[in-house]
Amino acid sequence: MRELDVVGVGLGPFNLGLAALLDPVTDVRAAFFEAAPGFAWHPGLMLPGATLQVPFLADLVSLADPTSRYSFLNYLHDRGRLYRFYFYERFHVPRREYDAYARWVAEQLASCRFGRRVESVVPAGPRGWTVTVRDAAGDAASYRARHVVFGVGSRPYVPEVAAGHLGDNVFHSAHYLSHREKAVTADAVTVVGAGQSAGEIVADLLETGLDDGMALDWFTRARGFLPMEYSKLGLEHFTPEYIAHFHHLAPQVRDEIRAGQDLLYKGLSAETSGRIFDLLYEATIDRPDPPVAYAGGCELVGMEPSPRPGRRWRLTWRHRDERRTFHRDTDVVVLATGHVPAPLPLPDDVVALDHAGRPDVTLDYRLRRADGTPSTLFVQNAELHTHGVGAPDLGLGAHRNSVIVNAITGRDAYAVQDRTVYQRFGTAFSTESAQPVEEPA
């Protein structure tokens, strides 16, 4: 059984960034395992013109070490594209190029092993773990690891009413490109959801289907098709300071705060919103309105085969404000309904859970052990409930990985800045002692 200091489970951008930052740390033996045959970042949503929603500096390493050989700028230099990017003059790069950049990094790291699925992680001694890995041929291997970092990501969320109907004509937005031909050639399409993925798909359908008379419905249970917060002061919530402030709050308070913060990390970009409106505007010049309907406050509550000739599905919607239901018939349903955390390959009794059954994650991203013993398990992007809205944000990946590397090595391998923004959170900055206020029952 091979012994390692670190085993990474999953190779999305966050664990890939950790592998890149660990590469020059020569006294740490690490291996990262991923079931997929190669790096692929949201392949079902690589639509033409789609860009990152964060600046290019939010690459795998730059905000931890701008001199790293694995930076986006070094990728451009290596590919002979640096001057072209210079003239491109864009802060937000194409999503396809970020994917190509990440693949470039993965191909250089010997610690990244694709085509290998981690089947289990079980305790082995007071602080070690036995990690069982199976390759594409079905052969298993075991590793002894001092630390394990889970970067298993998320999986598509499918509403219960649609779960039994998934197929070529009903699918999650994560698989849109695989089914795109079916969607763009359909007579009637319904998109469910109001986030960025939903908006990009609606824009794609409008560009390809309006002239052919496609009927397009776009409904969401959200109150409207609202833009994601992207002001400079609002972006300061995606910082180490806000993570520390949010983490020290009581769990119930954290849940209450996060319930009102959706538009900090969800919603449409202003560019996508404008693109959709402009497409509709241009389509109605000297012509009647196309068969396009979109509305907020509509929750999908039923789905069955359509009794209407020429349509596949009848969807039942409940209007949340009017408290009334209505029906719409369609052929293809695209569920842009978000994602939920993927389960961790751990025994049920290993990790401590909070009041809602979620993993208890410490400030330095450790999964707290159920038995109270010191933990050497870490997690990436499964701590939204403990660390706040920045958990899924690419811009905080390098910070989180710096914290994890420092925790693993027991030293400051990477500098972690305590002060990065102008805003203050909480009362820690007060010159006088802050006193709790007793609130009425």
Buried (B, 14 or more C-beta within 10 A) or exposed (E): EEEBBBBBBBBBBBBBBBBBBBBEBEEBBBBBBBBBEEBBBBEBBBBEBBBBBBBBBBBBBBBBBEEBBBBBBBBBEEBEBEEEBEEEEEEBBBBBBBBBBBBBBBEBBEBBBBBBBBEBBEBBEEEBBBBBBBBEEEEEEBBBBBBBBBBBBBEBEBBEBBEEBBEEBBBBBBBBBEBBEBBBBBBBBBBBBBBBBBBBBBBBBBBBBBEEEBBBBBBBBBEEBBBBBEEEEBBBBBBBBBBBBBBEBEBEEBBEEBEEBBBBBBBBBEBBBEBBEEBBEEBEEEEEEBEBEBBBBBBBBEBEEBEEEEBBBBBBBBBBEEEEEEEBBBBBBBBBBBBEBBEBBBEEEBBBEBEEEBBBBBBBBBBBBBEEEEBBBBBBBBBBBBBBBBBBBBBBBBBBBBBBBBBBBEEEBBEBEEEBBEBEBBEEEEEEEEEEEEEEE
